Amino acid sequence: MNTTTGGLGWMYDTDLPLVNLTFARQISAQELLERMGVDHNTVAVRGPNDFRNELGGLLYADDGYVVSAGHYRSWAWAWEHGSWKGIQDRGMVLRASIGTAALELHASEKPGEVFRYAEDGRLITGLDTTNSFARTGSDPHRFDTEMQALGARPEEDEYGPLGSLGMFYRLAENLGVGVPLDDLNNRPVLSGRLLPPASR
């Protein structure tokens, strides 16, 4: 049941085994990719056919680091296709937030979901369901009012009717983010490959 008309509305009813999204407010998609550490030689505006032809073989490879990027209202978005740089590189959302705000959303069937919100290079709120419910950041309770309005009591393992992932989608939408489905599937957008994390 689609419970929202917000910028992530199509995601609520879609079985996505991996979600790895980074958002930054009031910067370009190109700038977001640069802050995420993109290989400049791979960045181009590609339509769906060129994207599949040039990057399709790497889409879900662990070392593929394929990313698409675009805009929704005042936010740039970047979708990682299969790789997990945002999880592997804990500083990425902090770099993306310098001079602005940034958000990371990560989800997999196991181990769980991660929501990380940063402003001007500092982690404000981190919410993580991968090992019970954990909070981090300088203001770990920043989104409590919104969570309570959704019927969620995460410390009691209660996430309301949307579930934990739906709750994170709604918190993200409340900030104004979105990813147009047509941008992922049908329209030309920026794409390329991120450089692997330095520790790899």
C-alpha positions in Angstrom: 0.0 0.0 0.0 1.5 3.3 -1.0 1.3 5.5 2.0 2.9 8.7 0.7 2.9 11.0 -2.3 6.4 12.4 -1.3 9.6 12.2 -3.2 10.3 8.6 -2.3 6.7 7.4 -2.8 7.5 4.8 -5.4 10.0 3.1 -3.1 7.5 2.2 -0.4 5.9 -0.6 -2.5 9.0 -1.7 -4.3 11.1 -4.7 -3.3 14.5 -3.2 -3.3 17.1 -5.6 -1.9 19.7 -2.8 -1.7 19.1 0.9 -1.1 22.2 3.0 -0.9 21.3 6.7 -1.3 23.2 10.0 -0.5 21.5 13.4 -0.7 22.9 16.9 -0.3 20.9 20.2 -0.2 21.5 23.1 -2.5 24.5 21.7 -4.4 24.6 20.2 -7.9 24.6 16.5 -8.7 28.1 16.9 -10.1 29.3 18.5 -6.8 27.7 15.7 -4.8 29.5 13.1 -6.9 32.8 15.0 -6.4 32.3 15.1 -2.7 31.6 11.3 -2.7 34.9 10.7 -4.5 33.9 10.0 -8.1 36.4 8.9 -10.8 36.2 12.0 -13.0 37.1 10.0 -16.1 33.9 8.0 -15.8 31.4 10.8 -15.3 29.0 11.6 -18.1 25.3 12.2 -18.8 24.0 8.9 -20.0 20.6 7.8 -21.2 19.4 4.3 -20.2 20.9 2.5 -23.2 24.4 4.1 -22.8 24.2 3.5 -19.1 23.5 -0.2 -19.6 26.1 -0.6 -22.4 28.9 1.2 -20.5 28.3 0.3 -16.9 25.7 -2.5 -16.9 28.3 -5.2 -16.3 29.4 -3.5 -13.1 26.0 -2.6 -11.7 25.8 -5.1 -8.8 29.5 -6.1 -8.5 31.0 -5.5 -5.1 33.8 -3.5 -6.6 31.7 -1.8 -9.3 30.9 1.5 -7.4 28.5 2.5 -10.1 26.5 5.6 -9.2 23.7 7.7 -10.8 22.9 11.2 -9.7 20.3 13.9 -10.3 18.1 16.5 -8.6 14.8 16.6 -6.7 13.7 20.1 -5.7 16.6 21.6 -3.7 18.4 18.4 -3.1 20.9 16.5 -5.2 20.7 12.7 -5.0 23.1 9.9 -5.7 22.1 6.2 -6.0 24.8 3.6 -5.6 24.1 0.5 -7.7 25.3 -2.5 -5.6 28.5 -1.2 -3.9 28.5 0.1 -0.4 30.8 3.1 -0.4 28.5 5.1 1.9 28.7 2.3 4.5 32.4 1.6 4.0 33.5 5.3 4.1 31.9 6.7 7.2 33.2 10.2 6.3 31.4 10.4 3.0 28.1 11.9 4.4 30.2 14.4 6.4 32.1 15.6 3.3 28.8 15.8 1.4 27.4 18.1 4.1 30.1 20.7 4.2 28.4 24.1 3.9 25.0 22.5 3.7 23.1 19.4 4.9 23.4 15.8 3.7 21.6 12.5 4.3 22.5 8.9 3.8 19.9 6.1 3.6 21.1 2.5 3.5 19.0 -0.7 3.6 19.4 -4.3 2.8 17.4 -7.4 3.6 20.0 -8.1 6.3 21.3 -6.7 8.5 19.0 -3.7 8.5 18.7 0.1 7.8 20.8 3.1 8.5 19.8 6.8 8.4 22.6 9.4 8.8 21.9 13.1 8.8 24.8 15.6 8.8 25.2 19.4 8.7 28.4 21.3 7.8 30.7 18.4 8.2 29.2 17.1 11.5 27.0 14.1 12.1 23.8 15.4 13.7 21.7 12.2 13.9 22.6 8.6 13.1 19.9 5.9 13.5 20.8 2.3 12.8 18.7 -0.9 13.0 21.4 -3.3 12.0 22.1 -4.5 15.6 19.1 -3.6 17.7 18.5 0.1 17.5 21.5 2.5 17.9 21.7 6.2 17.9 24.8 8.4 17.2 25.6 12.0 16.5 25.5 15.3 18.3 21.7 15.4 18.4 20.6 11.7 18.3 17.0 12.5 19.3 16.6 15.2 16.6 13.8 13.3 14.8 12.0 11.8 17.8 8.9 14.0 17.3 8.5 12.8 13.7 9.1 9.2 14.7 6.5 9.4 17.5 4.0 11.0 15.0 4.5 7.8 12.8 3.7 5.6 15.7 7.3 4.5 16.2 9.0 3.7 19.4 12.3 2.3 18.1 13.9 1.5 21.5 10.9 -0.9 22.0 11.4 -2.4 18.6 8.2 -0.7 17.4 8.4 1.1 14.1 4.7 1.9 13.4 2.6 0.8 10.4 5.4 1.8 7.9 8.0 -0.5 9.5 11.6 0.7 10.1 12.5 1.3 6.4 9.2 3.1 5.7 9.9 5.2 8.8 13.3 6.2 7.5 11.8 7.0 4.1 9.3 9.3 5.7 11.9 11.0 7.9 13.9 11.6 4.7 10.9 12.9 2.8 10.1 15.3 5.6 13.5 16.9 4.9 12.4 17.4 1.3 14.5 14.7 -0.5 13.3 12.5 -3.4 14.4 10.4 -6.3 12.3 10.5 -9.4 11.8 6.9 -10.7 12.0 8.1 -14.3 15.4 9.6 -13.6 16.6 6.2 -12.6 15.0 4.3 -15.5 14.2 6.5 -18.4 15.9 9.9 -18.5 19.5 10.8 -19.1 21.3 11.6 -15.8 24.8 11.9 -14.5 26.5 8.6 -13.9 29.9 7.1 -13.3 32.0 5.1 -10.9 33.0 6.1 -7.4 36.6 5.6 -6.4 36.9 2.7 -3.8 37.3 3.7 -0.2 41.0 4.3 0.7 41.0 1.3 3.1 40.2 -1.2 0.3 
